[in-house]
Amino acid sequence: MDALDIKPGSKVFHALFGTGTVRAISGSGPSAKITVDFGSTVGSKTLLAGSTPLRPVAEGSTTRQQWCECLLV
């Protein structure tokens, strides 16, 4: 995912960690660091944009739908 596709406050989905909220982005391009809060069960993670399978969460979508989409990629 390109860091330009998301911004702080965006909801994203990660196949392992689930749905989270972007808290911060530092840097740009594939080496950008994206800090995502995945809630109390997983906590906050800092991920590299170029090697992280994050997908934006669309309005009205569910975690299950996002998970299934990741399996098809």
Buried (B, 14 or more C-beta within 10 A) or exposed (E): BEBEEBEEEBBBBBBEBBBBBBBEBEEEEEEBBBBBBBEEEBEEBEBEBEEBEBBBBEEEBEEEEBBEEEEEE
